[in-house]
Structure formats: structure tokens, C-alpha cells
Amino acid sequence: MKVFWSLVGLLPLGLLLGAKGTAAPAFVQSFQPTNLGEPSFFPCVEAPLARAARPPVPEETEASLAQKYPGWMIVDTTAGATNEGIPAEILAKLSLTVSPDQLPAQPLSGNPADIERIHAVFERAAQHKNVVRMAVWGDSHTTGDNLPGQLRRIFQTRYGDAGTGFVMPFGVFADSAIGRTTSCEQGWTTEWVDARPLLGLGPSGTAATANSPEARAWVVVEEEVRPKAKMWMSVLYQKQPEGGTLRVKIDQAEEIRLSTKGDAGPAVAQLELPMGPHRLELAPAGDGVVRVNGVTVERQAAGGGGVIVDALGAPGRGYSVFKSWDLASMKLWTTWRPYDLWLIVAGSGDGRNTKLTEEEFTATLHQSLKNLRSFSPDAACLLLGPADRGRPLDNNTVLVWGNHEMMNRVVHELGPQYGCATFSFQQQMGGLGGTFSWVRAGLMLPDYLHLTRSGYRVLGSRLAELLDP
């Protein structure tokens, strides 16, 4: 029997009607595939990545360190080391082991009305009437789904599971489990916004391009079977004047071919499916470059409503990224899937600039938050100042990162001017030098930058207590 795809005029009410009941945006199409058959699951076979050899790093001397990190502290972690000139409160953290059970949650700061607006998001979720969406947008602390995943588990357990949300199955974002999805790819080129103005990026600030018909990307969803319940897998892509054809295949159904040629701008193909396991495959037809921004996975929550937590992370991001956002596209994306709450975990990228001044970071944050509010003016918002950080210089010596205290202070001061509550990631870790105790406790990796899975679970649980007390 021939397989048909039907194009319908409106998308599902709970997903595509905004808070004011507006109709689906013109750039969204909905398809209802039939005769799906059984999804076939298989491991990805990827070609090994060709990596350019890195130039040797010159050996750093005390003089070069002093020039690069003026006034920053260097701590010898060897037992009994003298560490002259290092404050006692920093040295005390060398021998302090933090137990997750003993970590007090730092309070949210800001205007009481902004904090109450966050709490109101979860009061609405408790009513089980409408889907509540939360965007966790940020740097590498959010890329691997450790922090967003912990928040997703907590809030979906409390208020209902409306699906995994956003998945980026390309490049450094592939080969990771996001919620109940796994993904992989071969033959695509990935880019994400850092401090450069890049157009054609999706809600996560990322895109993947390919032209060869040999390129592939897969998203596998291990969803429970629930009779008569529906789910939706949506492909987010870009129209462009010389765009090629994007081939989309779900399970054993006949593929759908999407022309991406047209005026530049976002587009969405949404597939309405019976709830259960599925495999989505994306591939170019070979007649031009196609540009994909990701996939979303949503479902009907048992009992109605439910929560979605989108993991929108990319390595090395700072607040400076907001200055380079494609604002026109973001307005369209957030019209289609508006967020009730933004949780922004950023700053590590900005902090890489060891000469960053308070004036520079203040100007960056002002412009960044102004841009955020240009496309999401009414959503609740929580800004996380950057985590405490260090840099291992050798097996025993660690540089204590010196500009994150200043950055947390600026976030704390400016957030309320844009309707955002704030939270000090660094203070949650114990303040300056907290990395030492978190590494000793197994809550932070020995790179003194990223947390372990246990550390992200601790942070996520503490945030959940504050967001939804």
C-alpha cells in the first residue's frame, strides 16, 4: 500500500497556539505520516573525525603567568605547602570535603515580583492545563544535559511529562542522551554562535549544514506506547535562496522531501505520531546545501499539561553571545514555542578574557539582556552568575580564576533591571576557591571548570528547591 503524508492547516492546539490563542505561524507545516511500521534501531557508524594538530603550548613561567593573570592567586595543593600570601579562607577549602547533604541552597536575588513570577510558572504547571516550557540556555554546563536533565526529571515527576524537548543531533551535540532520546550523525558541519554575528541559527544558537546525499542524522526516541496518545517530532530548519531538498524519514514510512529554497528564514516540519518508540532520519538530497537547527520532541502528558525543559547549551558560551543573536529568527522561534521561564547559565566564555574589565562586562550584559527581552519580553527569567573556576598549571598547582567574583556581582546588579532574578553559582560552590572542595568531594572534574554528574545533580536539586519551593 502506498504511504501518504497529509499536510494540514493547523498544528496541535496545545503546541502551536500561543497564550493569546493565535494561529500557527505561516512558517510551520504539519504532517501526519501513516503506515509507520516498526522503527529500526541501529548504532551509528561514524567516520573518525580528522583533527588538526594543535601547536605546542609554550611553557609558562612565573613572569608570563603574572602578566597574563595579573594579581590572580596560584595555589600549591601539595599537603603542607606554605602558600604565602594566600588568604586563609581559600587555603581552608583545600582540606574541606563538601557533602551534598550539607550544601545549603543560596537564595534567589532580585525584585520580589520577578522571583514570584518564577514561582508562578510552577503554580501554573500544577494546574495541568497547559504545557509549561523552560529553556536552559548556556555554556558547557548545559551542553551534556546533566543540569537540564536533572531539572527535567524533577519537574516532570511533579507536574507531568510533556516530552524531551529540544535535541541537536549534530557535531559535539550528537552521541549524547537527551531525555529519552539518543542521536548521532555523519557528514554534517556544525556551527554555533559565540561572539560572531551568524544568521540562520536556531533557538539554541546552533545550526548544521550538509550537501552530500551520503550525510545522515538520526534521532531515536524511546517513548512508551500509550494507546490513543499523540506525540510530535518537529524538524527545525532554514529556508535560503540556494537551499537544497531535505529528506525526512520516520520509521518505515515513505520519506518526505522538503524544499529549503526560498526567502531566508526559519521553517518547521512537524510530524504528528502515535506515542511510542520512533526513529527520525534527516539527509540532504544532494541538490544544494540544507541547514537544520535541531529537532523537538513533545508528547501528551498523562493527565494534561506537563513540563518541557529544553537543553540549549553550547561549549564556551558567555553572555556576550546574546549580542550576536539572530533576533528576527528568535522572535519567530519563540512565537512558535514560547518559553515560560529562561534559566541562563553563562559567563565562562566571557571569563576566558583574563583582562575583562567591569565596565566591559557591564556593557555586554546590558546589551545581551536587552536582546533577550526583545524576543521574550514577558517570560520569567533567572540568571546564573558564573561558577567558581580554576586552571591546573601542573599536577599540584592551580590558578584560582580571578574575574568571576566581579562577573557575579554585575549579574546580581543588572538582572533586576531586565526583570530577571539572579543566583550566584560561585557562592553555591562556597565562594572564591570553592573548586578545591568540590574537586575533593567528587562534585567537580579535575579540570576545575566542569562539574561531575553528581555535582550537576546537586546543583539541579538546589535550583529546583528555589524555583519551586
N, C-alpha and C positions, 0 to 999 in steps of 0.2 A: 504494500500500500504506500502511495506517495505520502510524504510527510509535508505538512503545511505549517507555515508561520503566519499568524494573523496579526496585522497592525491595528491597534485600537486607538481611539481618540484620546482617552483619559487614562492616567495611571491610577493605581490603587489609592483610595481616599486617604487612608492613614499615612501613606508615604508621601504623596505628592500634592496634597492640599495644604497650604500654609496655615498659619494661625488665624488668618482672616478669611480662610475659605477660598482663596484664589485658585484659579485653574492651573493645570500643569503648564510649565514653561514650554515655549514652542520648540526648544532645542532637545526635548525629551521625547523619545518614541518608546512604545511598549509592545512587546511581542509575547505571544503565548505558544510556545513550542508544543507539539503533540508527538506521540509515538516515541517517547524518550528511550525506551528500552532500559537495559541495565547499564549503569555507568561502569566504565572500565578504569581501574586504578592501577597505576604502574609507577615505579620510581623514575625520576628524571635522569636522563643520561646527558650530562653537560660536557662540552669541550673544556679542557683546562684553560683557565684564564692566563693570557700572556701578560706578564707584569714586567714593566721596565725596571731595570736595575737601579736602585737608589744610589745616589752619590754618597761616598763615605762622609760620615758626620765628623767634623773636626773636633779634636779633643778640647774640652773646655777647661780653662784654667781658672784660678780664683779671680784673676783680673777680668777675664771675659765674662764670668758669671756676675761679678759685681757691676759690670757695665750693662749687661742685658737685664739683670734683675736688681735695680738699684734699691738698696735698703731692705730687700727681702731676706727672710731668715733661712739659713741652711742648718739642718739638724742632723747630728750623728746619732743613729738609732742603736749603736752598739751599747750593750749593757755597761754602765759605769762611765760612759763618755762624759766629759766635763761640760761641753756645750756652753762655753762662756758667753754671756750677753743674751741668751735665750730666756724669755720670761718663764717664771716657774709654772704658770698655769698651762703653758704649752708643753713643758717637759713632763708635767704630771700625766698628760694624755699618752705618753709613751708606754706607761705601765698600766693604764686603765683599760679594763676589758668591759665593753658595754654589753649588757644583756638586753635582748629585745623586750623582755618583760618589764625592764626598768626604765625604758625610754619614755619620758613624759612628752606629750604632744605639745609643740609650740602653738600658740593661739594664732588664729587669723587676725590680721590687722586691717585697718581701713575704716571707711564710713560704716556705721551700723546698718544703714539702709542697703549698702552693697553686700554686706555679709548676709543680711536677711534675704536678699534676692537669691543668693546661692541656696540657702536653706529651703526657699520656696520651690526651687526646682524639684527637690525630692519630695516635698509635700504634694506636688502635682503627680509625681510618679506613683505615690501611694494611692492615688485615686484610680489607677489602672484604666484611664480613659484614653489617653493619647501616648504615643511613643515619646520618650524623653531622650534627647541626643546630647552627648557630652563629647567635646573634642579635646583630646590630649595632644597638644601640638608642641614640638620642641626639638631638642638636640638628641644626642645618642642615649640619654637616659630614657627616652621614649621609643627608640627605634626597634628594640628587640621585643616589645610588647610585655616586658616584665612589669613595669609600673602600670601602663594602661590595662594589662591583663588582670592584675590584682584588683584594680578598681572595678573592672568589668565583672569579675567573679562576685565581688561583694554586692554591688548594686543590682545585678541581675538576680542574685539569690534573694534579695529583699523585695524587689519590685517587678520581677518578670524579665524573661529573656527575649528580647526583640531582635537578636541576631548578632553576628560578629562585628558588623560594620565595615569599615574601610580596610582594604587589603591592597598592597602594592607588590605584585608578583614579579618584580624585575630587579636586576643588579644586586646591590648589597641588601635589598629588602627581601629578596627571594630566599627560598630554602629555610624559612622560619615559620613556626606555627603561630598564627594569629587567631585566637579563639579556637573555633573548631575547624579552621581552615589550614591547609598547607599549600605552598605554592613553589613553583620553580620556572625557570626559563632558559632559553639558549638563543643567542643570536641577536639580542636587543642591546641598544645603547641607552644608558640611563643618565639623566641629569637631574639635579635638584638645585633650588635657589639657595645661594649663600649670600654674597653681598653684591651679586651682579644682577642687573635687570633682565630677567629672562621671561619671555612671554610663552603662552601655551602650556603653563604648568597647572596642575590640578589643585584640589583643596589641601593636599599635603605639601604643595610646593614642589612636586616631582613630575617627571614625565619619562617615558621610554619610547624610542623610535626604532623602526626597522623597515627594511625594504625587501629583503630576500624572502622568498616563499619558504625557505628552509627554517626561518626563525619561528620559534614557538614559545608560548607561555601558558601555564596551566594553573588553575585554582581548583583545589579539591575540597569539597565541603562534606564533613562527616556529620550530617544532620540526622536527628531522629526522624523516624517515619511517624507522622500523625495524620490519620485519615481526615480528609476534607480541609486540612490546614494548608495555608499557602506560604511560600517564601519567594523572595525576589533577589536575583543576581543582576546587578547593573554594571555595564561597561562604560566607563568614563573615558572619552576620547576627544580629539581636537579636529575640527574642520580646518583645512588650509587650502590655498589656491591650487597647489600642485599635489594635493593629497591622493594617496592610492586607495585601494579597497582593503578593508579589514574583514577578515573571515572569522566568524564567531560560531563555535560549535558547542552544544551542550549535550553531554551523554552520547547516545546513538542517533540523535535527531539529525536531519539534514542541516548542513551549515547555513547560516545566514550571512549574506555579503553586504557590508555597509560601505557605501561610498563616503570617503572622508574629504572629497573635493568640494570646495565651496568657500564662502567668506570665512575668514579666520574667526574662530571662537569655539566654545565648548559644545559638546554634544553628549547625549546619553542614550544608550540602548538598554532598556530594562526588560529582563526576562522573568515572566511570572511562571512559577513552578510549583508542583506539589511538594510539600515538605518531605524531605528525605535526603539521602546522600546524592551528590551530583559532582560532575567534573566539567569544568568550563575550559575550553581551549581557544586561544587567540593566535592568529597568524596573518601576516600580510599576504596579499595575492601576488605581489611582485610587480605591480603596475605603478608603483610610486610609494613614497615614504608614508607610513602611518604613524600616528602619535597617540599613545594611550596614557591616561593619567591614573589608572587604577580600576579597582572593582569594589563594589559594595555588596554586602550580603545582609539581608534583613529578613525577618520572618514574623508571622503572627505569634505573639506571646500567648501562652495559655492564660486565660483569664482577662485578656485585653491589655492594652498599654504596653508596658515594658520599657527597658532601658537599652540604649546602644552607646558604647564607648568606642569612638574612633581613635585608633593609634596613628597619629600623623607626624611621625618623627623622621629626622634625617641627621646623619652624623655632623657634628661640628657647628650646629646652628647657634646663632646668637640673636639677640633682639634686633640687631642690625638688619636681619633678613626681612623684617616687616617693611623696611624702607623700599625693598625691591619687589614686593608682591605685585602680581598682575591684578590690580584692583578691580578692573572691569570683569574679568573672569570670576574672581572671588565673589562678586555680587551675584553673579548668575548661579554659581555653585551653591551658595548659601540661601538663595531663593528656592532652589530645588530641595535641598536638605538643610533647613535652618537648624542651628545649634542653640540649645537652651543654656549651655554652660561651656565656656572656654577655660581650660586649665593649661596654662602656658609654662613650660619647663624649659627655660633657655638661659643663656648667659655664658656658657663655657666657650662658645665661639668668640664672643666679644672679649672674654678674658684672656684669650691667646695673645692679644696685643698687650705686651708687658708694659708699654708706655701709655696705655689708655688713661686719659685724664677724666676727672669727674665731669668737667664741662662737656667733653666729647660724648661720654656715655649718656649724660642727661639729654643732650640734643638728639641722640639716636633714639632714646626711649620715648621722648615726646613725639617724634615723627612716626615711630612704629605703632604706638597706641592710637594715634590719630588715624592711621591707615586701618587698623583693626576696626575701629568704631565706624569707619566709612562704609563697611560692608556688613557689619554685625552690630548695629547701634544699641540694641535692646537686650542682648544676651547677658546673663550673669558671667562674671569673669574673675578668675583667680590667677595672679602672677606669682610664680615661684622664683625668688632670687636664686642665683647660682649656688651649687653645693660647695662645701669646703673641698679643697683640692690641694694636691701636692705634685711633685715631679721627682721620681727616683733619679738620683745622679749616679749612684752605683749601688752595690748590694746593701750598704749600710747608711748612705747619706741621702736625705730627702730635702728638697726645696719646698718650703711652705709658701703656697701661692698667695701673693700679696695684694691683689686688687679685688678679690671677691667680697671683702667686707664693704668696700666703697660701693660696689655694684648693688649689694643687697640694700644698702642704705638708700640709694637712689630709687630702686624699685619700690621700697617702702614709702618714699615721699611722693612719687609721681603716680603710682597706681590709683589712688583715690581720685585724682583729678580726671580720670577717664572711667570712673565707675567700676574700678577693679579692686577687690580685696587683695591682700598680699600675704605671703608666707615665706619665712626665711628657711630655705633648705639648709643653709650653712648652720644656723642656730639649732635646727633639729638634729644636726650631727654633733652638737656640742660646742659650736663656735670655731674660731680660728684654731687650726691644729686638730680638729676633731677627726680628721682622716686617720690619725695614728691609732686611736681607739677602735675605729670601725674596721680597719685592716686587721688588728689583733683579734677582734671578735668574729672575723669571717664574714662581715657585712659589706666589706669593700675589697675590690681586687687590688693586688699589689702594684697596679699602675697608679694608685692614689687618685683616680679620676672616676672610674665606674664602680657602681655597687655590684655585689653578687646578687643572685636570685633571692637569697634570704634577705639581703639588705633592701631590695626593692619591695619585697613583701612587707617588711616592717614599715617602710615609708608609705606604701599604699594603704596599709591598715590605719596608720596615723592620719593620713589625709582623709580617709573615709569617715573617721570619727569627727573630723572638723567640718567636712562638707555636709554631713547628715547626722547631727548629734542626737 
